Amino acid sequence: MGEPLLRSFWKVRALGTWHVPTSGPVILAGNHANFVDGPMLFAFAPRPTQVLVKREMFAGALGPILRGIGHIPVQRGVADRRMITDSLDVLAAGGALGVFPEGTRGQADFSAVHNGLAYLALRSGAPIVPVACLGTGARGSSIGALPGLRSRIDVVYGKPFRAVENADRRATRKAVQAASDRIVERLTAHLREAERMTGRAS
């Protein structure tokens, strides 16, 4: 699903795209409530991005399309070693990786971030760019959960940051948890700031 198609349904603003490094490995970490968040993150990223997508989406006619644009299947609920290897390969090659660290459609407030993002960030050394998808609709994947036709959607990119302040990339359990705590803090702060700057703060 490309940018022109999405813009034909909704009034989309992509803000802060200049924060995304133009080259080198980077992880784009987005909040996730609705099915449309994935296409938004992919279509409006300022550089080609390979996104982690649940394995079930690769079934049927959609599978070849997702594989063709380089998306990576994720088997949820288990330690998916193939996904980890494929993701690290993307980053090692200097690519951009799109991740929804909540793992599934949730409250979209980064309150349930899994440790997988911290592990990938530590192992790769790649900076993380927080992405806030705002106005994408209610939680769910049904037509009724989608945002209203021609409603405004904001995709807001924040300043890149590192999972750890030092250069230590050892992914011990303690290090991963500490990095995950730091990531949650930074992602949540970006979400609050994105809500404020777009006038969506309550």
LUMLUMDREN-728067 format. One line per 5 residues: number of its first residue (from 1); their letters; for each residue z, x, y of N, C-alpha, C. Coordinates in steps of 0.2 Angstrom, whole numbers. Each point is the difference from the previous one (the first is absolute). Example, Ala and Ser with C-alpha at 12.3 -4.5 7.8 and 13.67 -1.06 7.14 Angstrom:
BEGIN
1 = AS = 39,66,-28,0,-4,6,0,4,6  -4,-2,5,1,4,6,3,-4,5
END
This chain:
BEGIN
1 = MGEPL = 0,4,-6,0,-4,6,0,4,6  -5,0,4,-1,5,6,2,-3,6  0,4,5,3,-2,7,-4,-6,3  -7,0,0,-3,-5,3,1,-7,-3  1,0,-7,2,-6,-4,7,-3,2
6 = LRSFW = 5,5,1,6,-2,2,1,-3,7  -4,3,4,0,-2,7,-4,-7,1  -4,-2,-5,-3,-6,0,5,-6,-1  5,2,-4,6,-5,-1,5,0,5  2,6,2,6,1,4,-1,4,6
11 = KVRAL = 4,0,5,0,4,6,4,6,-2  -3,6,-2,4,5,-2,0,6,5  6,2,2,1,6,4,3,6,-4  -3,5,0,2,6,-3,3,5,5  6,1,0,4,4,6,2,6,-3
16 = GTWHV = 0,5,4,3,7,-2,-4,4,-5  -6,-2,-1,-4,4,-5,0,7,2  1,2,6,-1,7,2,6,4,-4  5,-3,-2,6,3,-3,-2,3,-7  -6,-3,-3,-2,2,-7,-3,7,1
21 = PTSGP = 2,5,-4,-4,7,1,-7,-1,-3  -4,3,4,-8,-1,-2,-2,4,-6  4,5,-2,-1,4,-6,6,2,-4  0,2,-6,6,2,-4,3,-6,-3  4,2,-5,4,-6,-4,4,-4,5
26 = VILAG = 0,-6,-1,5,-5,3,1,-6,-4  6,-3,0,2,-6,-3,1,-5,5  -4,-6,0,1,-6,4,4,-5,-4  6,-1,3,5,-4,-3,1,-7,3  -2,-5,-3,0,-7,4,5,-5,-3
31 = NHANF = 2,-4,4,4,-6,-3,-4,-5,-3  3,-4,-4,-5,-4,-5,4,-7,-1  -3,-5,3,2,-7,-2,-6,-4,-3  -6,1,3,-6,-4,-2,-5,4,-3  -4,-4,-4,-6,4,-3,-5,3,5
36 = VDGPM = 0,-3,6,-5,3,5,3,7,3  6,2,-1,2,6,2,-4,6,-2  -1,0,-7,-4,5,-3,-7,1,3  -4,-5,1,-6,1,3,0,2,8  6,-2,3,1,2,7,1,7,0
41 = LFAFA = 4,3,-4,2,7,1,-6,4,-2  -4,-2,-5,-6,4,-2,-6,-1,5  -1,-6,3,-6,-1,4,1,3,7  6,0,3,1,2,6,3,8,1  1,3,-6,2,7,1,-5,4,3
46 = PRPTQ = 1,5,4,-5,3,4,-3,6,-4  1,0,-7,-3,5,-4,0,-3,-7  -5,2,-4,0,-3,-7,7,1,-4  2,-5,-3,7,0,-3,-1,-4,-7  3,4,-5,1,-3,-6,7,-3,-1
51 = VLVKR = 0,-7,-2,6,-4,0,2,-1,-7  7,0,-1,3,-1,-6,0,-8,-1  -3,-3,-6,-1,-7,-1,3,-1,-7  3,-6,0,3,-2,-7,-6,0,-5  2,2,-6,-6,0,-5,-3,-6,-2
56 = EMFAG = 4,-6,1,-3,-6,-2,-6,-2,5  -1,3,6,-5,-1,4,-7,3,-2  1,4,-5,-6,4,-2,-4,-4,-6  3,-6,-2,-3,-4,-5,-6,-4,3  -5,-1,-4,-5,-4,2,-5,3,5
61 = ALGPI = -4,-4,4,-5,2,4,3,5,6  6,-1,2,3,4,5,1,7,-2  1,2,-6,1,6,-2,-5,6,2  -6,-1,-2,-5,5,2,0,1,8  1,-5,4,0,1,7,6,4,2
66 = LRGIG = 6,-1,-3,6,3,2,-1,8,-2  -2,1,-6,-2,7,-2,-5,3,4  -5,-4,2,-5,3,4,2,3,7  5,-3,2,2,2,7,6,5,-1  2,2,-6,5,5,-1,7,-2,-1
71 = HIPVQ = 1,-7,0,7,-2,-1,3,2,-7  7,0,0,3,3,-6,4,-6,-3  -1,-1,-6,5,-5,-4,7,2,-1  4,-5,1,7,1,-1,3,-4,-5  3,2,-5,4,-4,-5,7,-1,2
76 = RGVAD = 2,-6,2,6,-1,3,6,0,-5  6,2,2,6,-1,-5,1,6,-4  -5,5,0,1,6,-4,-2,6,4  2,6,-3,-2,6,3,-7,1,-2  -5,-1,5,-7,0,-1,-2,7,1
81 = RRMIT = 0,5,-5,-2,7,1,-7,0,2  -5,-4,-2,-7,1,2,-1,-2,7  4,-5,3,0,-1,7,2,6,4  6,3,-2,3,5,3,-5,6,1  -3,2,-6,-5,5,-1,-6,-1,5
86 = DSLDV = -3,-6,0,-6,-2,4,2,0,7  6,-2,2,2,0,7,1,7,3  3,4,-4,1,7,2,-6,4,0  -5,-2,-4,-7,3,0,-3,-2,7  0,-6,2,-3,-2,6,3,4,6
91 = LAAGG = 7,1,0,3,3,5,-1,8,0  -1,3,-6,-1,7,-1,-7,1,3  -5,-5,0,-7,1,2,0,-1,8  6,-1,3,0,-2,7,-2,-7,2  1,-4,-5,-2,-7,2,6,-4,2
96 = ALGVF = -2,-7,2,5,-4,2,2,-5,-5  6,-2,-1,2,-4,-5,4,-6,3  -2,-6,-2,3,-6,3,6,-3,-5  6,-1,2,5,-2,-5,4,-6,3  2,-4,-4,5,-6,2,6,2,-3
101 = PEGTR = 5,3,3,6,3,-4,5,-5,-2  -1,-7,2,4,-5,-3,-2,-2,-7  -6,3,-2,-2,-1,-7,-4,-7,-1  2,-5,3,-3,-7,-1,1,-4,7  -3,-6,0,1,-4,6,8,-2,1
106 = GQADF = 3,2,5,7,-1,1,1,-3,7  5,2,3,2,-2,7,-4,3,5  -3,5,-1,-5,4,4,5,4,6  6,1,-2,4,3,5,3,7,-2  -3,3,-6,1,6,-3,8,0,-2
111 = SAVHN = 2,-5,-2,7,0,-2,1,1,-8  -6,0,-3,0,2,-7,-5,5,-2  0,6,3,-4,5,-1,2,4,-6  -5,1,-5,1,3,-6,-1,8,2  3,4,-5,0,7,1,-6,4,-1
116 = GLAYL = -5,-4,-3,-7,3,-1,-3,3,6  0,-3,6,-2,3,6,3,7,1  7,0,0,3,6,1,-2,6,-5  -1,-2,-6,-2,5,-5,-7,3,2  -5,-5,1,-6,3,2,0,4,6
121 = ALRSG = 4,-2,5,0,4,6,3,7,-1  5,0,-4,4,6,-1,-5,5,-4  -3,-3,-5,-5,5,-5,-6,2,4  -2,-4,5,-7,2,3,2,3,7  5,-1,3,2,3,6,-4,-4,6
126 = APIVP = -3,-6,-2,-4,-3,5,4,-4,5  -2,0,6,4,-5,5,-2,-7,-2  5,-4,3,0,-7,-1,-2,-4,7  -5,-4,0,-1,-4,6,2,-7,-2  5,-3,4,3,-7,-1,-6,-5,2
131 = VACLG = -1,-5,-3,-5,-5,2,4,-7,-1  0,-4,6,3,-6,0,-6,-5,1  0,-5,-6,-5,-5,0,4,-6,3  -2,-3,5,4,-6,3,-5,-6,1  3,-6,-2,-4,-6,1,-5,-1,-6
136 = TGARG = 1,3,-5,-4,-1,-6,1,-6,-4  5,-3,2,2,-7,-4,6,1,-4  2,-6,-3,6,0,-4,-1,4,-7  6,1,-3,0,3,-6,-4,-3,-5  -4,3,-4,-4,-3,-5,-7,2,0
141 = SSIGA = -4,-3,-5,-7,2,-1,-4,-6,0  2,-6,1,-4,-6,0,-3,-1,7  -5,-5,0,-4,-1,6,5,-3,5  5,-4,-2,5,-2,5,4,5,3  1,6,-3,4,5,3,-4,4,5
146 = LPGLR = -6,0,0,-4,4,5,1,-2,7  -1,4,5,0,-1,7,-5,-5,2  1,-4,5,-4,-5,2,-7,3,3  -5,-4,-1,-7,3,2,0,1,8  -2,6,1,0,3,7,6,1,3
151 = SRIDV = 6,0,-4,6,2,3,0,8,1  5,2,3,0,7,2,4,4,-5  -3,6,-2,4,4,-5,0,7,3  5,4,0,1,6,3,1,5,-6  -3,6,0,1,5,-5,2,6,5
156 = VYGKP = 6,2,-1,3,5,5,2,6,-4  -4,6,2,2,6,-3,5,4,5  5,3,-4,5,4,4,-1,8,-1  4,3,3,0,8,0,1,2,-7  -3,5,-2,1,3,-6,7,4,-1
161 = FRAVE = 3,0,-6,6,3,-1,0,3,-7  5,5,-1,0,3,-6,6,-3,-4  0,0,-7,5,-3,-4,6,4,1  -1,6,1,6,5,1,-1,4,6  5,2,3,-1,4,6,-1,8,-1
166 = NADRR = 2,2,-6,-2,7,-2,-6,0,-4  -2,6,-3,-6,1,-4,2,-1,-8  6,-2,-1,2,0,-7,-4,-6,-4  -4,1,-5,-4,-5,-3,2,-2,-7  6,3,-2,3,-2,-6,2,-7,-1
171 = ATRKA = -3,-3,-5,1,-8,-1,6,-1,-5  6,3,2,5,-2,-4,2,-7,1  5,-3,-4,2,-7,1,3,-1,7  5,5,1,3,0,6,-4,0,6  -5,5,0,-5,1,5,-4,-6,2
176 = VQAAS = -2,-3,-6,-5,-6,1,4,-6,3  7,-1,-2,4,-5,3,1,1,7  1,6,2,1,2,7,-6,-1,4  -6,2,-3,-6,-1,4,-2,-7,1  2,-4,-6,-1,-7,1,4,-4,5
181 = DRIVE = 6,2,1,4,-3,5,-2,2,7  -3,6,1,-3,2,6,-6,-4,1  -4,-1,-5,-6,-4,1,1,-7,2  5,-3,-3,2,-7,1,2,-1,8  4,5,2,2,0,7,-6,1,5
186 = RLTAH = -5,4,-2,-5,1,5,-5,-6,0  -1,-2,-6,-5,-6,-1,3,-6,3  6,-2,-1,4,-5,4,0,0,7  1,6,3,0,1,7,-7,-1,3  -5,2,-4,-7,-1,2,-2,-8,0
191 = LREAE = 2,-3,-5,-1,-7,0,3,-4,6  7,2,1,3,-3,6,-4,1,7  -2,7,1,-4,2,6,-6,-4,0  -4,-1,-6,-6,-3,0,1,-8,2  5,-3,-2,1,-7,1,2,0,8
196 = RMTGR = 3,5,3,2,-1,7,-7,1,4  -4,5,-2,-5,2,4,-6,-6,0  0,-4,-6,-5,-5,0,3,-7,2  6,0,2,3,-6,2,2,-5,-6  1,3,-6,2,-4,-5,8,1,-2
201 = AS = 3,4,4,7,0,-1,4,-6,1  5,-2,-4,4,-6,1,5,1,5
END
